[in-house]
Amino acid sequence: MAAPEDVFEYISSNNVRWVDLQFFDVEGRINRTSINAREINTSSFSKGISCGDLKEVYGWPTEGELLLMPDANTFGRVPWEPSTMRLICNVILAPSGERFLKDPRYVPERALVNAKAMGITDVTATSEIEFYVFDNVTVDKMTPQRGPNCLIESREAPWSPSPLWNSPKGAYFSQPFDTLYSARTQVAEVIEDNFRYIITRHFHGRSTSGQQTLALAPLSLAESSDAVETTKFTVRNLAFIANSMATFMPFPIMGERGNQLLTGFTLWKKDENVFYDSTDKYAQISQNARYFVGGLLEHAAALSIFTSPNPNSYKRLNADPHYIAWGKRNPSAAVRIENEIRNDRKGKRVIFNLADPSANPYLVYGVVAAAGLDGIKNKTDPGKPVDTNLAEMDEEEMSKAGVKFLPNNIMEAIAALETDNKFLKGILSSDILESYLEDKIEEHKEQAARPTSYEFEKYFNM
């Protein structure tokens, strides 16, 4: 763990002149303000920094002025700027010094507090992030009344005039067909060398048109969220510098598989993996792991509004359906038990398959952990695992196997949360939840009010 002294040393030894103070809104968008490095001192890390009117981001705070409290553990060089480093900040209340409840970074920390109250030492999470890199995207934003207009250019796309790119699948492409290998390697090395988050592997994504995949090593909940946001920050900026465009949009291309954010959870009691049991014949998982899975399945529908946060998210799930079930093989199940390596005492994880990278990772890691912990608390039975191919089962077969269905859109997800939210008590404040749901409902209304290109194709001559 880094201390303020490490930050001061880094500033002085690396000729840093500017410090980017980064913080996040309720939906997970990165915000920043830059201050002169001379303004950073010991009190910055104990009393916070006043650097603008933050109600522009969070709305009117009734409790008083908001300050930014830098987290020394998040310092890192911004390598595409000549003399800038960054610090991720907590948002605090000036009068009391307490945490601001609408700061999403507080959510995974509160989940960890609840876990420790149950005797858990730590909760760690891994992340596997998918995104697309396009050569160019143009959208008519000025005259939407003229009809939908979006053009995507990708050197790897099936519509590219080159005969090289005609494969229906993109997973694990090799060069030269993986045209972005060097760029992806550069992203991974920038993240490791400058921000100290470990990239365990990277490869071409499952879809052909420039989809990429990066996997991050396990970290505590809040640190995993920081790592995901840092990855998005790095990818977008390096793509921009290279005159390309990166997107974490869940479903940008019809006919291809969308972007997902795979999250793997492990509970620890000191150095003991709570999820591992060498005597278990199914997947070497403990009873507490089964209860954790049970909590995820019980609350999966309610979690959807956080893990699939916008209308485009549900287009991804319609194109690549997922179901409320669990097992050790099914990629279409909401929960998968990692079981590739036997007797992996340290690596046993529960994989949650439903999130996409447009989601706010601070909310995702916090609420998903809360759902699993609620399953342990209430000893929720997950039912029998399903290891047959869900994509080939009909509804009757799914019903017999106990498989259930996820919400089809934002409004169904909100309705599910309204009937199932007790497990979030103490994790999400009413302020952050109300603000978040207001944004989601507004997005639904805006999306529903606009005709799509498909509607012109289908109904223009009706």
Helices and strands as residue ranges (DSSP letters): H 4-13, E 18-24, E 30-36, G 37-39, G 42-45, H 55-58, E 66-70, G 72-74, E 76-77, E 84-93, H 106-117, E 122-134, E 136-139, G 144-146, E 150-153, H 181-190, I 191-195, E 199-204, E 211-220, H 221-241, E 245-247, E 261-269, E 272-273, H 287-298, H 300-307, H 311-319, E 323-327, E 333-337, E 350-352, H 361-378, G 390-392, H 395-400, E 404-405, H 410-419, G 422-424, H 430-448, H 453-459
